[in-house]
Amino acid sequence: MQGTVARAGSFGGMVADFCWPPACLVCGTSLQSAKTLICDECDAAVCPHGVVCRRCGSGMGPVAPGGGTPGGRTGGVCRDCREHEPTFVQARSYGPHVAPLSSMIYHLKYRHRPALGPFLAARLAAVLRAAEWDDVDAIVPVPTTWWRRWRRGYNQAEVLARELGVLTDLPVLPRVVMRRHGASQVGADYARRAQNVRGQFRVTRSRDLLHQRVLLVDDVLTTGATAQEVAATIMAAGARKVYLVTLTSTGRAQRRA
């Protein structure tokens, strides 16, 4: 019976692919299967960082074609980190917030494409290998509000964290930090973002964080205000240190300058 159902599902997928040919989410190129989501060309075009701030991981210059590495090569400390030392030990992102990677994040976040999770989490795993954060004990996704989770159907940071946990064999603590409420951060400057998130996070299970070295996971690092507040909340609960990994960075130092 199960074999019959599987064959029927496979046949149904073939019919769907024939009637509605699958296309790359980024460029629209035809794909062999809808399971692929991204074409090989767009996959290969994802741009990693060049030289980055050794604290926050923000790009500190243009990336030469073919010259980037996941997470970037560490340089000096950016102006923002010199003036406002981060709560987290270090932060790294795969690359700058440009297409096609920014387009993939958009589809994950706003076009209900959680199936992109494994594909994008593989980028995060590459960053971790390059950063050599070998002492991480647990992964914590940056939380969103209940309203955004309900409207979207999921928290994109949690999708990434769960898939990263599979790839790294690290435990994931999806609801150990919760967000009470808060205004949208889209388009806000650092001061407004910091005000929006101040006091908005709470730890639900302090014992899970006590003495732990935590890896925070999110999709994009902009000004870093949200990550700073979450990291401070985790540290106040007894964590030993906090790292941060994201898919992209918009270059918060340049935005603050």
N, C-alpha and C positions, 0 to 999 in steps of 0.2 A: 504493500500500500504506500509506504514512504517513498519507494522508488518511483511509483506512478506519479505521486505528487511532485517529486523533484523533476521528473521529465516534463510534466505539465508546466511547471514554473519556468523551466528552461525554454520550452517552446514558446510560452507567453512572452519571455524576454526577447526571443528572436523576432517574434511578430512585432513587438513594440519598437525594436531597433529598426525594423524594416519600414514601419509606418512613420516613425519619428526618429530619423537617423541621429545618433548621439553626436554632440559637438563639444569641443573644448570650451570650458566655461570662460576662458580669457579671450581667445581670438576667434572662436567659432569654427575652427577647422574640424572637419569630419573625423570621428574616432571609430575604431573597430568595435568598441564596446562602451556602453554607458558607464561601466564600472571604472573606467580609466579616468574620467573627469577632466584631466589636463593632458594636452598633447605633448609629445617629446620636445618640440621646439620651445614651447613656453616653459616647460620644466627646465630645460638647459639654459634659458634666458634669465632665470632668477639670479639676481645680483647680490653676492655677499659683500660684507664690509671690507674697506681698506684699513687705514689706520684709525683707531678709536681711542677714546679716553679710557684709561686703565681702571677707572672707578665705575662710571655709569655706562660705558660701552657706546656712547654716542659717537657718530662719525666725525672725524676732525679734518676731513678733506675729501676731495673727489676720489672715486674709485677708478683706477685704470682698468681698461677692458681686460678681463681674464686675470686681473691681479688681486682680487679679493679672496678672503678666506672666511669660513663660517665664524661669526663672532668678531672678526677683524683681528688685526695685529695691534698690540697695545703700544700706545705712544705715551704722551704726557698726561697731565690731569687738566680737564677742561675748566674754563672759568667758573662755570656753575658749581662744580664739585669743590673748587677751591674756596668759593664764597659760602656755599651751603653744603656741608659734608653730608653725604647720603647716610641713611640709617642702614641700608643693606651693605654688605661687605663689597660686593661687586655685582654689576649687571652686564649682561651681554645679549645682543640680538643677532639674528642671522645676517640681516642686511638693512639697507636704507628702505624707507617706506615709498617705494616706487614700483611701477608695474614691471613684470607681471605678479610679483609677490603681493603687492598691495591689493590687486584685483582679486586674488585668491582669498585674502582675508575678508574682503568685502562680501564675497559670496558665502563664506563661512558664517559671517556675522549677521548679514542682512537679507540673504537670499535662501536661508534654510538649507544649507549644504553641510551638515555635520559629517557627511561621508568624506569630506576633505581632511578630517582629523588625522588619520594615519599618515597621509601624504605630508601634511604640514608638520606633524610631530617628528617626522624623520629629520626635518631641518633643525628642530630644537635639539634632537639627540646629537647631531653633528656639532652644534655649538658646545654642548656639554663635553664632548670628547676633546675639542680644541681647547676649552677653558681649563680642563683637568681639575674640575671640582670633585675630587674623589671622596670627599668626606660627607657628602649629602646623605642625610638619613631619611628624609621624606619630602614628598612633593605636595605643595598646596596651591590650588588655583586662586587667582584673585577673584573674589566674589562679586556678583552683581546684585541688584535689587530683586526682590521677589517679583515685582511688576515686569521688569525686563525679562527675567527668566520665563515667566508665564507667557508673555507676548511672543518671545522668540522660540520658546519650547525647550530651551537649554541655555546654559552659560558656555560661551565659546571657549573661555579659559579652562573650564572644567573638561570639555571635550579634548582639548590639547593635553591637559595634565594626565587624563586617564590613558590616552594613547602613548604618551611619553613614559608613563609608568610601566606599560607593557614592554616598551623597547629597552628600558633601563633596569627592569626588575626592582624598581623602588616602590615603596608603598605610597599610595595617594590618599590624602585626607581632604575629601571634597567639600565638607561642610564644617570644618573645624573653625573657620572664620566666616562670619555672616555680615552682610551689609544691611543697615537699617533702612535707609532711604537715601535719596540724593538727586540733585539735578543732573541733567546730561552734561558730560564734559566736552562734547563736540564743539570746537571753535572757541573754547574758553582759554584765557591766558593762565599763566602759572598761579597768580594770586587768586583768581576766581576758582580755579581747580582745587587749590589747597583749601579754600574756604568751603567748597562744596563737600569735601570728604572729611573735614575735621570732626573727629568724634563719631564717625558714621559706621565704624567697624567694631565688632565684638567677637571674642573668642568663646566658642561653645563648649570646648573640652580642653581645658588648660593642661591636663595630664598628658595629652597626646603631643604637646609641644615642649614640655619641660626638658631642658638640656638638649633639645634636638637641633640639628643643623638643617635648616629648611630651604628648599628651593621653591620660590614663588614663580608661577607661570602665568603669563598673560599674552595677548596677541600683539599689542603695540605699546611701545614706550614713547610718550610724548614729552610732557614736562617732568614726569616722574612723581607728581604730587600724590596720585592714588597709591602707587607702589610704596612711596615713603610712609604713608599713613598705615597701610597694611603691615609693612615691615615693623613699624614702631609698635603696633598692636600685638604682633607676634612676639617681639622681644619683651614687651611688658608682661607677657604670659609665661616667660621663663625660657624661651628659646635661646640657644647658644649663639647662633649667627643666622643671617638670612642672605641668600643669593637671589638674583632675579634673572630669568631668561624670558625673552620675548621673540616673536618672529621678526619684527622690524623696529627700527627707531627712527623718529622723525628728526632727530638732532636737537635735543632739548637745549643744549648750550647755545646754539645759534638762535633759538626762539626766545631765550631769556636775555640775550645780549642787547 
